């Protein structure tokens, strides 16, 4: 017999297991030994047999009627179990329906919230845009109606000969606008771009589009003794003006 | 009991067939009632314990694993533990309600042993007292080996060896009685 089997059998683990007095770990160990070693299984079987023998020594006749009580209790228990099972099914279905509808409402709520955020942002954007436009309109009105406003005709030269524009400058209100009324045709890969030299720095005022902005007043950043330029640049505009390509200048 | 009947009961239990309870009661009822009585020492309580145990057996039928324990071992464990739990819950209750005279609750003695078991009682006496005391303490009093050692004032090592030897002695003493007992139990 293996030494560890001998040690195991000499311990009281098997007896404790017989009476269900072992811890979970001990029970696992015992079950492992029973499965692995036939002599342990043999001992366990003998202990079980002797337990039954010992217990039967104390057998006592059960009172009359107890069997019927027990049988009825078992029947009731079975009915309760069945009922509980049915309730469990019903509850499961209810939970699934609830979970499904919760998810549906949750996702709907989520998409509505997203839509709401989108609409709110759009409204905010429109509001800001409208405010800007209103402020621009007011400034345009001031510039056009103020007696202090100077009107400067801008004429192009070289490739921009056909370019016609009028600049409105108001030194009192410190506002300046330009209206480009005619833009000459340029090759497809070229465009006109406006610049303003403010306090020694050149500010990009953007590309003049061919058709859309003929009746529009474009705001220019105002500075005393500022100079505005129009240059021909590659399509899409340039980050810095090409000095050689200046086709018009506006002196405030 | 033959293994065949045991298997039959197990399969009926697994199928949740009422007949399982009836067969269990007929074949093990008296023994389990005796075990319950031995623990709680009161007939009414023992009946309650037996009823609760059978309900547990009925409910736990799915969890019975024949490879881990014989049917009787499983039934014994359930009944013994139910009886010990019952006794402990009553003891806790009695501790709280000090006015109740607990001596009325627990009848002391072995008057419950039925006449047909007197022969067995005699046989039981053949088991040396020192082993019987230890086996009873561990099997029916719900004591751990440590508790039995303290209660009986016997060293723990001796408790362990008496349990071991006592169980083996049983095999020798009752080896032949077993067959007779089974016949007695199977009689209507």
Interface residues (C-beta under 8 A of the other chain):
Chain A: X12 X15 X16 X18 X19 X20 X21 X31 X45 X46 X47 X48 X49 X50 X51 X52 X53 X54 X55 X56 X57 X58 X59 X60 X61 X62 X63 X66 X67 X69 X70 X71 X73 X74 X75 X77 X78 X81
Chain B: X16 X18 X21 X22 X25 X29 X30 X31 X33 X34 X35 X37 X38 X43 X46 X47 X50 X51 X54 X55 X58 X59 X68 X69 X70 X72 X73 X76 X77 X80 X81 X112 X113 X114 X116 X117 X120 X121 X123 X124 X135 X138 X139 X140 X144 X145 X160 X163 X164 X167 X168 X170 X171 X174 X177 X178 X181 X185
